[in-house]
Amino acid sequence: MSPLLMTLVSSIVMLMFMAFPAMKIIEWIASKKELSQEVQNILIVILTIILSLMVGIYLNYERLA
């Protein structure tokens, strides 16, 4: 299969598991800087996607190496 497809499949699986770390990171940022609830929600979604893509890329890289 294509490495891009395998990366995306791995990332989709990790979406659920990366929500908690994203919430904790945004909670920490919110303690340092005032953020509205709407901005926090948007940042949580974006950070969850970024974290899951990073894990998917790492898993795919480990498979290729």
Secondary structure, 3 states (H helix, E strand, C coil): CCHHHHHHHHHHHHHHHHHHHHHHHHHHHHHHCCCCHHHHHHHHHHHHHHHHHHHHHHHHHHHHC
